[in-house]
Amino acid sequence: MNMKKIGMTVLIAMVGGLLAIGGYKLFENKQVENMSFEEKQEVYFANNPLKINSSTGNPDFTQASAAVSPAVVHIVTTYEAKSRQRMQSSPFGDMFEEFFGVPRSRGQSQPSRASGSGVIISTDGYIVTNNHVVEGADKIEVKLTDKRVLEAKLIGRDPNTDLALLKVSASKSLPIVKLGNSDDVNIGEWVLAVGYPLGLESTVTAGIVSAKGRSLNLLGQENLRRQYQENPDEVPVNAAIESFIQTDAVINRGNSGGALVNADGELIGINSAIASPSGYYAGYGFAIPVNLVKKIANDFKEFGEVKRGYVGITFVELNTEVAKELEVSEYNGLYVREVVEGGGADKAGIKANDIVTHIDGRLITSSSILQERVGRLRPGDKIELQYLRDGKERKATITLQEIKNDQTSDTAESSKSATQLYNSLGAGFKELSAAQKKELGVDAGVVVSSIRQGGLFAKYGVPRGLVITSINGTAVSNIEQIGQALSKNANVVTIKGITPDGGMATLTFPTE
């Protein structure tokens, strides 16, 4: 009798223990599902640590390559006739055909295909790649190194950063690349580029970091308008964010969307572009910093869209020429033209003519540093700006506010608003000739031929002779397109263009 009681007690204890373990596992799985990508990776690599020994003497990347390559995938996209027509009309379509394998289709009878690379960042199948790799695709397939082919779902894409997030479903956990910290990247350190160039299988090349914070002026110009010509309401109104890591690791067509990793096998960037007159490797490649990638990917997973905040200032980037013109002694930093009323900077006490020198303790040597840092954050997040006023250093903590794109579905109201906004600019424009476009290397643009006192251009110092290539992310080649571009955001105007001396300019100012 006692033995029966003991047996029953043991059985109850075992069942209770199993239920407890099962309940914990359910709780654990639910918790992991709601984690950010960084938190998921911490759990994964706590149980599966990377075993890479830092090399001494001659560099040896065998371990890093072995750890990373299984998680870098080949992305193949299919485009039906309608999508191909849209791609062909885009300057990006031509550029990415040369750089990254997007085909120039001759006939319309058969679907066309293109390819690029991607990086698995979560064992449950989330993959980061470039926006231009998947933009306009009717079908996206992911080829793994074990030869499995999985169809991918597009979770979100962001032309402003040229990033996209995909999701595949697999029967077992997928290999992943460990997320690194792009803030810790040093010029001169060894890096690996992993991808699928020129139609080849997984390929690894090595080089060093040549520079950081590079801006190529690729993402925010006239190309965006043509990419979205069938759905103009999708054209983003926010300024593009470019702060590339430059490397001399060999990158060719098909590498786009692949991994740039350090010698420890940690992802520090997503390969995005190359500097080449021929479309093939000619010395340098450019990657999107992984810290920006993390933010965009987490936003897509959590919100289905990118959440952006703004500081609330209009500025001009300082250099020796601008400093001389403005009669200031600082050559680095951002000269504040105007403070948006009610914005974060206004509430923190920033004023026009202040010179912003640091963001979160980092020296601002170019506007890309501010853009990349703010681009990682969301509305409600805080940044610390250090600035000069009357030669004295000051600090301000700013709460980023949400960018709102107030658009109306009423065509007449939209047209009226665009006309009013156009008149408020207080400027005359002249279209560029084909020869002028060729000389400047642009596909669109208008010249500011005159400026009237009392208009926005006069107020915010837009120079006569500026060649404007885009307004609010929309290409402009004539007056009609200027009005259409202005209607994309009735509150703020963002202008990108080429200054009379050949420099690149970005100006942002409120319309009121």
C-alpha positions, -999 to 999 in steps of 0.1 A, spaced: 0 0 0 28 24 9 46 15 -23 15 24 -43 13 58 -26 50 64 -32 45 54 -69 16 77 -73 35 106 -56 64 101 -80 41 100 -110 23 132 -99 56 149 -94 68 139 -129 36 151 -146 38 183 -126 74 189 -136 66 182 -173 37 206 -172 59 232 -156 86 228 -182 61 228 -210 45 260 -197 79 276 -194 88 267 -229 55 282 -242 62 313 -222 98 314 -234 88 310 -271 63 338 -267 89 360 -251 114 354 -279 88 361 -305 83 396 -291 120 404 -288 139 428 -310 164 413 -334 193 422 -311 176 405 -281 169 374 -301 205 373 -311 217 376 -275 196 345 -266 209 326 -296 246 334 -293 245 328 -255 237 292 -264 258 291 -296 288 313 -291 309 323 -321 343 304 -318 366 327 -337 401 334 -326 416 367 -335 445 361 -359 480 374 -353 505 382 -380 490 377 -414 452 379 -414 433 347 -415 396 349 -422 387 312 -425 367 310 -393 349 342 -399 340 332 -434 328 298 -423 306 314 -396 290 340 -419 286 323 -453 257 299 -445 236 329 -434 242 350 -465 216 341 -491 210 345 -529 179 365 -537 162 360 -571 134 383 -581 109 379 -609 93 408 -627 62 406 -649 58 429 -679 41 458 -660 68 458 -632 96 456 -658 83 486 -676 83 506 -644 119 495 -637 131 503 -672 118 539 -669 139 544 -637 175 557 -637 180 533 -608 169 505 -631 198 513 -655 223 519 -627 215 487 -608 215 467 -641 251 477 -644 260 474 -608 240 446 -593 225 424 -621 190 440 -627 183 430 -664 176 453 -692 146 435 -708 143 436 -745 110 418 -750 77 418 -730 67 382 -736 85 365 -708 90 375 -671 125 388 -664 146 378 -634 172 396 -614 194 387 -584 211 401 -554 221 390 -519 206 390 -484 215 384 -448 196 362 -423 194 380 -390 169 358 -371 166 320 -369 129 323 -377 136 336 -411 139 374 -412 163 386 -439 178 420 -446 186 432 -481 186 464 -502 153 480 -513 166 482 -549 171 444 -549 134 437 -544 116 469 -555 88 462 -579 93 424 -578 63 402 -584 80 372 -568 110 369 -544 128 337 -539 156 330 -514 183 304 -522 201 290 -492 236 276 -492 222 241 -486 204 245 -519 169 250 -504 147 275 -523 121 294 -502 96 320 -514 100 352 -494 73 376 -481 82 414 -483 77 428 -448 87 463 -457 111 484 -478 125 519 -473 139 538 -503 153 565 -479 178 541 -466 178 515 -494 168 487 -470 142 460 -471 131 433 -447 120 398 -460 105 368 -442 108 331 -451 93 301 -434 115 271 -429 110 237 -413 140 242 -390 159 271 -375 181 290 -400 217 301 -396 222 337 -388 249 364 -389 258 380 -356 249 417 -355 279 439 -347 282 476 -338 290 499 -366 300 527 -342 330 506 -332 342 502 -368 377 517 -373 392 530 -405 419 506 -416 404 474 -400 400 443 -420 365 434 -433 349 407 -455 323 411 -481 300 381 -486 275 377 -514 266 363 -548 284 385 -574 281 380 -612 258 350 -609 284 330 -589 278 309 -558 286 323 -524 317 344 -526 339 360 -499 364 389 -506 385 408 -481 397 444 -477 398 472 -452 375 500 -441 386 530 -462 363 557 -448 331 562 -427 301 585 -431 303 587 -469 274 604 -487 270 596 -524 238 615 -531 223 584 -547 191 579 -527 173 612 -525 176 625 -560 153 624 -591 155 586 -591 129 582 -564 102 599 -585 107 576 -614 107 545 -592 73 554 -580 57 569 -610 28 544 -610 21 551 -573 31 587 -567 16 588 -532 42 563 -521 71 587 -528 88 593 -495 89 629 -483 118 625 -458 154 632 -468 174 602 -477 199 589 -451 234 582 -465 263 576 -441 280 547 -459 310 526 -447 335 527 -475 356 496 -482 381 483 -508 368 447 -505 359 436 -540 321 441 -546 304 434 -579 270 430 -594 249 407 -572 268 416 -540 241 442 -533 222 433 -501 250 411 -489 271 412 -457 301 433 -447 315 417 -416 346 423 -394 373 397 -387 352 384 -357 324 374 -381 301 402 -369 278 421 -394 288 457 -396 270 467 -428 248 458 -457 266 462 -491 247 487 -512 267 504 -539 300 506 -558 319 535 -572 326 525 -608 325 540 -643 319 505 -658 295 489 -634 323 465 -622 346 467 -593 370 497 -596 383 502 -561 356 510 -536 323 497 -523 298 512 -498 277 496 -471 249 508 -449 259 508 -412 244 479 -393 232 502 -364 209 519 -389 199 484 -403 189 473 -369 165 502 -364 149 499 -398 144 461 -395 129 464 -360 105 491 -371 93 470 -400 88 440 -377 71 459 -349 51 486 -368 51 475 -405 66 509 -414 96 531 -405 91 554 -376 111 586 -380 116 616 -358 128 651 -366 149 676 -348 131 707 -361 159 728 -376 169 739 -411 206 741 -416 235 744 -439 266 723 -436 297 743 -428 330 742 -447 356 768 -454 336 786 -481 303 786 -463 320 798 -431 336 827 -450 302 836 -465 285 835 -432 314 852 -414 318 825 -388 350 809 -375 338 773 -374 345 750 -403 327 719 -389 291 716 -378 257 728 -390 247 764 -392 211 768 -381 191 788 -406 157 784 -390 140 766 -361 106 750 -368 81 765 -344 69 740 -318 95 714 -328 119 697 -305 148 721 -311 125 751 -305 113 737 -272 150 730 -262 160 766 -269 179 762 -301 178 794 -322 187 806 -357 224 813 -362 234 787 -336 261 763 -348 255 727 -339 288 710 -334 282 677 -317 254 651 -314 255 628 -284 291 638 -279 302 630 -315 317 658 -336 296 667 -366 319 669 -396 291 664 -421 253 664 -422 254 627 -427 265 622 -391 234 639 -378 211 622 -403 224 587 -395 222 592 -358 187 606 -359 177 580 -385 183 553 -358 159 568 -334 121 571 -332 97 599 -322 100 604 -285 136 595 -283 161 621 -270 194 634 -284 219 658 -269 231 686 -291 262 707 -283 261 741 -301 278 775 -302 260 808 -296 280 840 -296 312 819 -293 300 801 -261 294 764 -259 259 752 -249 241 719 -246 204 710 -252 185 678 -249 160 674 -277 130 651 -279 124 640 -315 90 646 -329 71 626 -355 72 636 -391 37 639 -404 29 638 -441 -5 655 -443 -19 647 -477 -55 652 -490 -73 628 -513 -92 657 -529 -75 666 -562 -87 702 -564 -76 710 -529 -42 693 -535 -37 713 -567 -47 746 -550 -23 739 -521 5 731 -546 -1 764 -565 0 784 -532 31 766 -521 48 772 -555 40 810 -553 53 812 -518 88 800 -530 93 835 -546 115 822 -574 118 818 -611 130 786 -627 145 775 -660 146 740 -674 179 723 -680 188 714 -716 199 679 -725 235 691 -728 234 706 -693 219 675 -678 247 654 -694 274 678 -682 260 677 -646 254 639 -647 217 642 -638 185 630 -655 163 659 -642 167 694 -628 157 730 -629 179 761 -624 168 788 -599 170 818 -624 156 845 -601 147 851 -565 121 876 -552 122 893 -519 97 881 -494 96 845 -507 108 814 -489 139 811 -511 150 846 -501 142 840 -464 162 807 -462 191 817 -484 186 795 -514 211 808 -540 204 819 -575 219 795 -600 212 764 -578 203 734 -599 174 717 -581 173 680 -588 145 670 -564 120 685 -540 106 663 -512 122 632 -528 105 639 -562 124 646 -594 117 680 -609 124 690 -645 97 717 -650 72 740 -632 44 714 -632 66 688 -614 77 714 -589 41 719 -579 35 681 -577 66 677 -555 55 705 -532 21 688 -527 38 658 -511 43 677 -479 25 709 -472 45 717 -441 82 712 -450 102 716 -482 134 695 -487 155 705 -517 185 686 -531 206 700 -558 239 712 -571 254 746 -561 268 770 -587 304 759 -576 296 723 -582 290 712 -546 260 691 -534 234 708 -514 205 698 -492 181 724 -477 151 718 -456 127 745 -444 91 750 -432 65 765 -456 51 788 -429 
